[in-house]
Amino acid sequence: MGHGTFFLIALYRREAFLHVIQRFIKVNLLKLEALMARYGTASIFICQWLYGFRLLSAAVLGLSRMGTRKYFTYQLISCLLWAIICTSAGYFFGATLKNVLGDVKKYDQYIAIGVLAAGFAIWLVRDIRRKRS
C-alpha cells in the first residue's frame, strides 16, 4: 500500500510533492525522467530488493509520470516474485538449520541468554561512546 500511495501522490500531486521533497533533497527532473525512460521497468524490480529504496523509488516513478497500469502491473509481479523468493529461502534455510542443529528446543535458553547478552553489550558500548563525546 505504501508503494502505491507514494506513487499516486507523486504522480497526481507532482508540484506539491516536489515542493515538499525539495526541502530535503534536490530533484533534477530532466535527469530523473531520462533515467526512468531508460530503466523504468527494471527499476521497479531492482529497487524492490534495496532496503530504503522501495518507497523512494515509487515516488520517483510517480514523478517520472510512468502510467498507473504499467506501474501497478510490474509492482504486483515484483512483489509476488519477492514474496516467493523470500518465502522459499526461509523455508530452505529453516529446513537446513533444523537438519544441522536438530531439535532447537534444547538450545532455547542458551540462545535467549546470548541474545540478551549481545543486546546488553551493544547498549553498553553505545552508552560508553555517548558519554565520551
N, C-alpha and C positions, 0 to 999 in steps of 0.2 A: 504494500500500500504506500509506503514511503517513497519508493521509486516513482510510482505513477503520480503521486501528489506533487513532488518536486518537478517532474517533467511537465505536468499540466500548468503549474504556476509559472514556470519559466517560459512556456510556450504562449500562454494566453495573457499573461501579465508581464510581458517582456520588459517594458520600460520601468515599471515599478520594481520588478525583481532586480534589474540591473542597477537601479538607484540604490537599493539596499545593499546588494552584494559588493558594489564598487567602493563601499566604505571600508571593506576588509581586504579585497584583492582587486588588482587592475585587470580588466577584461578587455582584450583586443578582439572585437567581434569578427573582423576580416580574417584574422588568423584562425580563430575558432571555427568559423564556417568552412574555411579551406581544409582544416584538419578533419572536421566531421564529414565533409564531402568525400574525403579520401578514405577515412577509416570508420565512418559512421556505424555500419552494421557490425563490423568486427569489434568496435569499441564496447558495444553492449556486452559481448561475450568476455572480452578481456577484463573490463572493469568489474565484472561480477566476482572475480577472484581476488581483487586487490582490496585489502582492508582499508576502509576510509574513503574509497573512491565510488562506492555504489551510489550514494545519494548525489554526490557531486557530479558524477557522470550523467545521471538522469537530468539534472538541471542544465548541464552543458548541452545535452542532446535537445532539450526543450528550447534553449536559446538558439540552437542551430536551425530550428524550425523543421526538424525531422517530423514526418507525418505521424499522427497518433496511431493509426492502424499498423504501420510499419514498426513503430517503437514497441507497442504492446505485444505484437506478434513475436518479435525477436526477444523481448524481455521474458515472455512466457516460456519460450523454448529454452532460453538461457537459464531461467530459474529451475525448470524441470531437469535440465542437464546437471545443474549444480546440485540439486537435491539427490538425484540418482547417484552421482559420483560420490558425494559425501556420505550418503547412507551406505553405499556399497563398501566404501573404505572403512567406515566404522564397523560394519558387520564383519569384514575380513579381518581387521586388526583386533577386534574384540574376540573373535574366534581363535585367532592366532595367540593372543595374550592368554586366553583361557587354557589353550593347549600347552603353552610354555610354563605358566605358573600353576596350572592345576586349579585346585579349589582356593579361591582368593579369600574365602571366609577365614582361613587360618591366619591370614596376614592383616586383617582389617584393623586390628588395634595398632599394629606397627605402622601401617600406612597413615592412620589418623594422627598418631604421635609425630610421624615425620612431617606431615603437612602442617601441623600446629607449630612444630619447631622451626620449619622453614619460614612460616609466616612471622613468627616472633623474631627470627634473625633478620629478615628484611625490614621489619618495623624498627628494630634496634639500630641497624646500620643507617637508615634514613633519619632517625632521631638524632644520632650522633653527628651526622653530616649537617643537619639543620642547626644544631647548637654551635658547631664550629663556624658557620657562616655569619 
